[in-house]
Amino acid sequence: MKLTTPIKPERQTPFIDYSSKVLLLGSCFAQNIGAKLEYFKFQHFTNPFGVLFHPVAIEKLITRAIDQRWFSASDVFLQNEQWHCFLAHSKLSSTSQEKLITALNLALSQLRRSLEEASHVIFTFGTAWVYRHIQTDIVVSNCHKVPQKEFVKQLLSPDDVSDVSLGIETKLRTINPTCSIINTVSPVRHIKDGLQANSRSKAHLIAGIQEVVAPEKLNHYFPSYEIMMDELRDYRYYKEDLIHPNQTAIAIIWNAFRTSWVSPETTAMQNKIATIQSGKLHKPFNEQSKAHSLFKKELEMKISQVQQQLPWATF
């Protein structure tokens, strides 16, 4: 008896291997995949401006990075004794205006370099709902607890999503014409305004993205959302909030992504690294024992061997 409807994404090329440089931008699910790439020591860079929930937020920052439009005092504001920027997540916010502007421009510089060097860019869109700040007439990435009356909530249409996605691709290709673009819709449920609003949002994202996906032009789609909704159709795959995928779900989606996008030739190295990661979690009964001393030396030797091949890897 079959109790699931497995989704098996096709193998894609060019593969991600240990020479690849992967940039991930988007919702908190981008953080999850980035964490897996970090665990296995692939070269990657994830969300320098923090979590970005919708396509417009990503487009604004990519455009700004490529055009090298640096942040200044006019781009930040004071709210609840903290300086914030409407284009960045609150993780960059600061009690110092100067420190925030410095952090924003460092992130912009890092994003520009990553866009230039990336072999693969993964966009994870979380929602088609956006908030437009009335006074400045800009779509914000984060409201930073500014009163809701200062914003107008809008739903991007599928055409809006495809236009923004095409704009992102066009701009990216001006500095990196050969990178593979991988679009995906986050399986995280945005149910603050209800399930119906979440369903409309995800549908608009999927419909809009599909209009620009063209594998022959190195523009792809990976079905993160569909795996969660169809293959993992059970609340046991969610955290207690019933919104975010739990570690089991993330592992299953990661394995599907790895099968689809990661080179099989990296498997041996991934296994070596997994052994090291498990070893680092080992808790001895007696730290002074000869057995533990030998274990530590063997683990250090394994780390050294990996670092000879992957100089960027830290453990």
Secondary structure, 3 states (H helix, E strand, C coil): CCCCCCCCCCCCCCCECCCCEEEEEECHHHHHHHHHHHHCCCEEEECCCCCCCCHHHHHHHHHHHHHCCCCCHHHCEEECCEEECCCCCHHHCECCHHHHHHHHHHHHHHHHHHHHHCCEEEEEECCCEEEEECCCCEEECCCCCCCHHHEEEEECCHHHHHHHHHHHHHHHHCCCCCCEEEEEECCCCCCCCCHHHHHHHHHHHHHHHHCCCEHHHCEEECCHHHHHHHHCCCHHHECCCCCCECHHHHHHHHHHHHHHHECHHHHHHHHHHHHHHHHHCCCCCCCCCHHHHHHHHHHHHHHHHHHHHCCCCCC
